[in-house]
Structure formats: structure tokens, C-alpha cells
Amino acid sequence: MRLTRNSRAEEAIDAPGLMASIPDISLVGAPMALIGEGGEFLGANRDFSSLTGFTEPELKGMPLCMLLENAQPGKGASRGKSALTIKNGPAAHVSYTITQAPGTEISVLTVIPRTEARKLEEELTAKREELEKREKYIECFREGVLKMITDLDRSETELKGTLRNLQETQVQLVQSSKMTALGELSASLVHEISQPLTVIRGLTHGMLRTMKDSSEWHGKVRLIADAAARMEKIVKHLRTFSRSEPLVLSPVDINSVVKDAFLILNEHLLSHSIETILDLAPVPLALGNPNRLEQVVINLVTNARDAMPQGGVLTVSTKEEKTNGNPFIRLMVRDSGSGIPDDIVGKVFDPFFTTKESGKGTGLGLSISLGIVREHKGEIRVESVKGFGSAFHVIIPALSAASNPG
């Protein structure tokens, strides 16, 4: 192809002051050229000349369309792909950009061979992927840090809760230790009290034998003798109840166990303005340990008493039931208190769980009772309605189907 030069463009380029407005592209490391308002070349850098094979003097004044097909300078910027004429060689496929220089009518042409453009695109894609990986890594790292902080906060909360529970457990263990020591002291006191009671009973019976029934003091001495006999019975029962012994199972009458427990509990309940209703139906014997079963009754009744601080009605009943043809004994202890809140009713059998004030409970009574009942192959169920009190049901297998008078 023969290329011609535009003589008017050459004259315009040589006009005084025009070159001062042309941007300096000589040091830019990419094929670049300057294009005038009419679409003619005003100049080119070394890379552009090397790419096209035309020297800068040869390019000056040459129309842009003679080198790039369909490329037109204009306002703003334009870009595209075209065939670039190469001097003494085949055309090269290039990508080009034409940008108008600020404050002038001159445009800057930048061309990039397609092979280099493809290489740049590949590099750009690789950099973009690397950037995405880094952003993803940073995001994962941020999420990991946030999760670690959240886990640390949760762990701190759990540790504080555990520490609080341990402190409460320590207080309850101290209280339990005090109760154990008090039990041992009570057993010792029972032994000490039994001796003077024996003396009192002996003396009163001796006095009654020497007194006439019509005597002024006979009735008073009889009251003393009866009170001493009742006290002796209670003391004897306390001594049996507080005795530490291995678990020995034998036929036991649950109704008798309840009656023995109320030898200790009855006066205490009356002092708390609690009315007691005993509804003991004939039930079969059970295979059990009377002392441990009595402890269950005492624990349940004590909890019922504490649930009625202003007084109320306590109902204790027994009855026989059959499940799948097998006889069982149901012991129920019901109070008329305020009931157990729904959110804690499932925790009442947990060791050391208590809603009582410090010093008024160890949280072991129901837990111990559950353990004793399980020793007897039975179970405890709790029913509670807010505002209507609670009922604890002890269900243990009967020894036989034969009824025993209550």
C-alpha cells in the first residue's frame, strides 16, 4: 500500500505555538501517537514507530484511517479493535484507545497488539482471581476472628456461670456438712434423753401405783406418765431412724412408714398452721427398707411444709394400683401452696437445686428421695399447677397382691 502525506497538515504542525500544546509521549513505554483535530498524525513515540515501521517524520500528516480502519478521533474517548497497517509487512491486529487531551483539540492514540492484549487480559484475570482469593481469605479471617471473639465471650459467660454454680455448691456442701453434723448430734442427744425419760416413766408409774384414783394428783401424774411415754416412743423412733445401716430390704407396710414419720412431723406441721389429711387406704406390703422410705416421706412432707409458709392443707394418701397386671403402691404428698414454675419443674430432682434461701435448704432432699425410690425399683412423679399447689407421687412395686390393713 502506498501512503501519502497531507501537506496542509504538515504546514499546520509547523505553525508557531502548536507544538507547545502537544503532550509529551516520547518517554511513555507503550505505542502512542498524537492525532490532530482533522484526524492526521501529529507525532509518535519510538514504540509506535517501531511497531508500524514508519518513522516519526513519515507519520506526520498521515491520515489516521490509512493506518487504522474505522478509527476516528473525536470528543471524549473511543476504543476498539482494528487492523494496523505495517510498513513492508502484513497488517497487525491491535486494540486501540483514542483519548482527547484535556484543554486541547489533540487526541492521544494508544495501540496494543492483540497478542499483548491477550497477555494483559490473562495477567489481569490472574490478578483479579488472586485479589478475589485474598478478599475471600480476608473475609474468612474476619469471620474466624469474630467467631473466636464470640466463642470467647460465650466461654467467659459459661465459666462465670460454672464458677457461680461451684460457689453455690460449696455453700450447699457446707450446709449439708452442718446438717450431717447436726444429725450425728441429734443421735447423741437421743441417747442422752432416753435415760432421764426412763427414770421419769419409772417414777411416775411407781407414784401411780401408790396413789388412789380419786387423789388430787393422780390425774396430773397420769398426764406426765403419758407424755413421757410419747416422748420415749419418739426418741426410740429417732434413734432407729438416725442409725446408719446398710440397705436391707424386707416386707414393709407403707402405711406404717407414713404413721411413724408423722410421730416426728405432726407437731411441727401444727406449729406452721398446716392442716394434715391422712387418707391411708389398705395396700399390699412392699419389699423395702422402712428407715429409707420414711426418709422419703419426711423429705416430701418437709418440702410441702416449706411450700406453704402461711399455712395450708397437706394431704398424704396411699392406694393400690395395677399396671399390666402387676400390683403397685402409690404414695401421694399434695400441698396447697403456690405451685412450681414451669421453667424449673423439670429441675427439682437435680442435686443441689433449690429455690430456698441460703441456709434453709441444701437442694438434696428430692435428689436423695429419688435415689431411695429407685433403690426400691420405683419412681417419683411431680404434678404442679401454678396457684394450685404441687403433688409428688411415689410409685413402688408391691410385694404381693394381698392387701394389708391401713
C-alpha positions in Angstrom: 0.0 0.0 0.0 1.3 3.4 -0.9 0.8 6.0 1.8 0.7 9.8 1.0 1.2 12.7 3.3 -1.2 15.6 3.9 0.8 18.8 3.1 -1.7 21.1 4.8 -1.3 19.0 8.0 2.4 19.5 7.8 2.0 23.2 7.5 -0.3 23.2 10.5 2.1 21.2 12.5 4.9 23.7 11.8 2.7 26.6 12.8 4.3 28.6 15.7 3.0 27.7 19.2 1.2 24.5 18.2 3.9 22.1 19.4 3.7 23.7 22.8 0.2 22.2 23.3 1.1 18.7 22.2 1.5 16.2 25.2 5.0 14.7 25.6 4.6 11.0 24.8 8.2 10.3 24.0 9.0 8.6 27.3 5.8 6.6 27.6 6.5 2.8 27.4 3.7 1.9 25.1 3.0 2.5 21.3 1.4 6.0 21.3 0.8 8.7 18.8 -0.8 12.2 18.7 -3.8 12.8 16.4 -4.9 16.3 15.3 -8.5 17.6 15.1 -8.7 16.6 11.4 -7.6 13.0 12.1 -4.0 13.4 11.0 -0.9 12.2 12.8 1.0 15.0 14.7 3.7 12.8 16.2 4.5 9.3 17.6 6.8 7.9 20.1 9.6 5.3 19.5 7.4 2.3 20.4 4.7 3.3 17.9 7.3 3.8 15.1 8.9 0.5 15.9 5.5 -1.3 15.8 4.4 0.3 12.5 7.8 0.5 10.8 7.2 4.2 10.0 9.5 6.9 11.3 8.0 9.9 13.0 8.7 12.2 10.0 6.9 9.7 7.8 3.9 9.6 10.1 3.4 13.3 10.5 0.5 14.5 8.5 -0.6 10.9 7.5 -4.4 10.4 7.9 -5.3 8.1 10.8 -7.6 6.0 8.6 -4.6 5.0 6.5 -3.1 3.1 9.5 -6.3 2.1 11.4 -9.5 1.1 9.6 -12.7 2.6 11.1 -10.8 4.6 13.7 -12.0 8.2 14.1 -10.8 10.8 16.6 -13.5 12.7 18.4 -14.6 14.3 21.6 -14.1 12.3 24.7 -12.7 8.8 24.3 -13.2 5.8 22.0 -11.8 2.3 21.8 -12.0 -0.7 19.5 -10.2 -3.4 17.6 -8.7 -3.0 14.1 -6.0 -4.0 11.6 -2.9 -1.8 11.9 -1.0 -1.1 8.6 2.6 -2.2 8.9 5.2 -0.8 6.6 6.6 -3.5 4.3 4.7 -6.2 6.2 1.3 -7.8 6.8 -1.2 -5.8 8.9 -1.2 -6.4 12.7 -4.4 -7.0 14.8 -4.4 -4.5 17.6 -6.7 -3.0 20.2 -6.7 0.8 20.3 -7.8 3.7 22.5 -8.3 7.3 21.4 -8.5 9.9 24.2 -8.7 13.6 23.8 -6.0 15.5 25.7 -7.5 17.9 28.3 -7.7 21.6 27.1 -6.7 20.8 23.5 -8.1 19.5 20.3 -5.4 16.9 20.2 -6.2 13.2 20.8 -3.8 10.5 22.1 -3.8 7.2 20.3 -2.7 4.1 22.1 -2.4 0.7 20.4 -1.7 -2.7 21.9 -1.0 -5.8 19.7 -3.7 -8.4 20.2 -1.2 -10.9 21.5 0.0 -8.5 24.1 -3.6 -7.5 24.9 -4.5 -11.2 25.4 -1.4 -11.5 27.6 -2.5 -8.4 29.6 -6.1 -9.8 29.9 -4.7 -13.1 31.2 -2.5 -11.2 33.6 -5.4 -9.1 34.6 -7.6 -12.1 35.1 -4.9 -13.8 37.2 -4.6 -10.7 39.3 -8.3 -10.4 39.7 -8.6 -14.1 40.8 -5.7 -13.5 43.2 -7.5 -10.4 44.5 -10.7 -12.4 44.9 -8.8 -15.1 46.8 -7.2 -12.5 49.0 -10.6 -10.9 49.7 -12.1 -14.3 50.4 -9.2 -15.1 52.7 -9.6 -11.8 54.5 -13.4 -12.3 54.8 -12.8 -15.8 56.2 -10.2 -14.5 58.5 -12.6 -11.7 59.7 -15.3 -14.3 60.2 -12.9 -16.5 62.1 -11.8 -13.6 64.3 -15.5 -12.7 65.0 -16.3 -16.4 65.8 -13.3 -16.6 68.1 -14.4 -13.5 69.9 -18.0 -14.8 70.1 -16.7 -18.2 71.4 -14.5 -16.4 73.9 -17.4 -14.3 75.1 -19.6 -17.4 75.4 -16.9 -19.3 77.2 -16.4 -16.5 79.6 -20.1 -16.4 80.3 -20.2 -20.2 80.8 -17.1 -20.0 83.0 -18.8 -17.3 85.1 -21.9 -19.5 85.3 -19.8 -22.5 86.3 -18.0 -20.5 88.9 -21.3 -19.3 90.3 -22.7 -22.8 90.4 -19.5 -24.1 92.1 -19.7 -21.3 94.7 -23.4 -22.2 95.3 -22.5 -25.9 95.5 -19.7 -25.1 98.0 -22.2 -23.2 100.2 -24.7 -26.1 99.9 -22.0 -28.7 100.7 -21.1 -26.7 103.8 -24.8 -26.6 104.7 -25.0 -30.4 104.0 -22.0 -30.9 106.3 -23.7 -28.9 109.0 -26.8 -31.0 108.6 -24.8 -34.2 108.8 -23.1 -33.0 112.0 -26.5 -31.9 113.4 -27.8 -35.4 112.6 -24.9 -37.0 114.5 -25.5 -34.6 117.4 -29.2 -35.5 117.4 -28.4 -39.2 117.5 -26.2 -38.5 120.5 -28.9 -36.3 122.2 -31.5 -39.0 121.6 -29.3 -41.5 123.5 -28.8 -38.9 126.4 -32.5 -38.1 126.6 -33.7 -41.7 126.6 -32.1 -42.3 130.1 -33.8 -39.5 132.0 -37.1 -40.4 130.2 -36.7 -43.9 131.5 -36.3 -42.5 135.1 -39.3 -40.3 134.7 -41.5 -43.1 133.4 -40.3 -45.4 136.2 -41.0 -42.8 138.9 -44.4 -41.8 137.6 -45.6 -45.4 137.3 -44.3 -46.0 140.8 -46.2 -43.0 142.1 -49.4 -44.0 140.3 -49.3 -47.4 142.0 -49.2 -45.8 145.4 -51.9 -43.2 144.6 -55.6 -43.6 144.7 -57.5 -42.9 141.5 -59.5 -40.2 143.3 -56.4 -38.5 144.5 -55.9 -34.8 143.5 -52.5 -35.5 141.9 -53.4 -38.8 140.2 -54.6 -37.2 137.0 -51.6 -34.8 136.8 -49.1 -37.7 137.4 -51.0 -39.7 134.7 -50.5 -36.8 132.2 -46.8 -36.8 133.0 -46.5 -40.5 132.5 -48.4 -40.4 129.2 -46.3 -37.5 127.9 -43.1 -39.4 129.0 -44.3 -42.5 127.2 -45.0 -40.5 124.0 -41.6 -38.8 124.2 -39.9 -42.2 124.8 -41.6 -43.6 121.7 -40.5 -40.6 119.6 -36.9 -40.8 120.9 -36.8 -44.6 120.2 -38.0 -43.9 116.7 -35.5 -41.1 116.2 -32.7 -43.5 117.3 -33.8 -46.1 114.8 -34.2 -43.6 112.0 -30.8 -41.9 112.5 -29.0 -45.2 112.7 -26.6 -45.7 109.8 -27.1 -49.1 108.4 -26.6 -50.9 105.0 -29.6 -51.3 102.7 -31.6 -54.4 103.9 -34.9 -55.0 102.2 -37.8 -56.7 103.9 -41.6 -56.7 103.7 -42.7 -53.3 104.9 -46.1 -51.7 105.4 -46.1 -48.2 103.7 -48.9 -47.0 105.9 -46.9 -47.8 109.0 -44.0 -45.9 107.5 -46.2 -42.9 107.0 -47.6 -43.1 110.6 -44.0 -43.4 112.0 -42.9 -40.4 110.0 -45.8 -38.3 111.5 -44.6 -39.1 115.0 -41.8 -36.6 114.2 -43.7 -34.3 111.8 -47.2 -33.9 113.3 -46.4 -31.2 115.9 -44.1 -29.4 113.6 -46.9 -29.1 111.0 -49.4 -27.9 113.5 -47.0 -25.1 114.6 -46.9 -23.9 111.0 -50.7 -23.7 110.8 -50.9 -26.7 108.4 -53.9 -29.0 108.4 -52.9 -32.6 107.7 -55.2 -35.1 106.0 -54.1 -38.7 106.1 -56.0 -40.9 103.6 -54.3 -44.3 104.0 -56.1 -47.0 102.1 -55.4 -50.7 102.6 -52.3 -51.5 100.4 -50.2 -54.6 99.9 -46.7 -55.0 101.5 -43.7 -53.7 99.6 -40.2 -55.0 99.6 -38.2 -52.2 101.1 -36.3 -50.5 103.9 -38.6 -48.7 106.4 -36.0 -46.2 107.5 -35.1 -45.1 104.0 -38.8 -45.0 102.9 -39.5 -42.9 106.0 -36.8 -40.5 104.9 -38.6 -40.1 101.6 -41.9 -39.3 103.4 -40.1 -36.8 105.7 -38.4 -35.1 102.8 -41.6 -34.8 100.7 -43.6 -33.5 103.7 -40.9 -31.0 104.7 -40.9 -29.7 101.1 -44.7 -29.4 101.2 -44.5 -27.5 104.5 -41.9 -25.0 103.0 -44.3 -24.5 100.0 -47.0 -23.3 102.5 -45.2 -20.6 104.6 -48.6 -19.0 105.5 -50.2 -22.4 106.3 -52.4 -24.6 104.2 -53.6 -28.1 103.7 -51.3 -31.2 103.4 -52.8 -34.4 102.0 -51.0 -37.7 102.3 -52.7 -40.7 100.7 -51.9 -44.3 99.8 -53.6 -46.6 97.4 -53.1 -49.8 95.4 -52.8 -49.7 91.6 -52.2 -52.3 88.9 -50.2 -51.8 85.8 -50.1 -54.6 83.2 -51.5 -56.9 85.9 -48.7 -56.1 88.4 -49.6 -54.5 91.8 -48.1 -51.2 92.8 -48.4 -48.9 95.7 -48.9 -45.1 95.1 -48.0 -42.7 97.9 -49.1 -39.1 97.2 -48.0 -36.0 99.1 -50.0 -32.9 98.0 -49.7 -29.3 99.2 -51.9 -26.3 98.7 -49.0 -23.9 98.0 -48.3 -21.7 95.0 -47.0 -24.5 92.8 -43.7 -24.9 91.0 -42.9 -22.6 88.0 -43.0 -24.4 84.6 -39.4 -23.4 83.8 -37.9 -25.2 86.9 -40.3 -28.1 87.4 -38.0 -30.4 85.5 -35.0 -29.5 87.7 -36.5 -30.2 91.1 -34.7 -33.6 91.3 -31.3 -32.2 90.3 -28.7 -32.4 93.1 -28.2 -29.1 94.9 -31.0 -27.4 93.0 -33.1 -25.4 95.4 -35.3 -22.2 95.3 -35.0 -21.7 99.1 -33.0 -19.0 100.7 -29.4 -19.7 101.7 -29.3 -21.7 104.9 -32.8 -23.0 104.5 -32.2 -25.9 102.1 -29.4 -27.9 100.6 -31.2 -28.9 97.4 -30.5 -32.6 98.2 -33.9 -33.7 99.7 -35.7 -34.5 96.4 -32.5 -35.9 94.8 -31.9 -38.2 97.8 -35.6 -39.2 97.7 -35.4 -40.1 94.0 -32.3 -42.2 94.7 -34.0 -44.1 97.5 -37.1 -44.7 95.4 -35.0 -46.0 92.6 -33.3 -48.4 95.0 -36.8 -49.8 95.6 -37.3 -50.1 91.8 -39.8 -47.3 91.8 -40.3 -43.8 90.5 -41.3 -40.3 91.6 -43.6 -38.1 89.5 -44.4 -34.5 90.1 -47.5 -32.6 89.2 -47.8 -28.8 89.7 -50.3 -26.2 88.7 -49.3 -22.5 89.3 -51.5 -21.2 92.1 -53.0 -24.6 93.0 -50.1 -26.4 94.7 -48.0 -29.5 93.9 -48.3 -33.2 94.2 -45.5 -35.8 94.4 -46.3 -39.4 93.6 -44.1 -42.2 94.8 -44.9 -45.4 93.0 -43.1 -48.7 94.1 -43.9 -52.3 93.3 -45.9 -54.3 95.8 -44.6 -57.5 97.3 -47.8 -59.3 96.7 -51.4 -58.6 95.7 -52.6 -59.4 99.3 -54.0 -56.3 101.0 -52.7 -55.1 104.3 -54.9 -53.2 106.7 -54.1 -49.5 106.8 
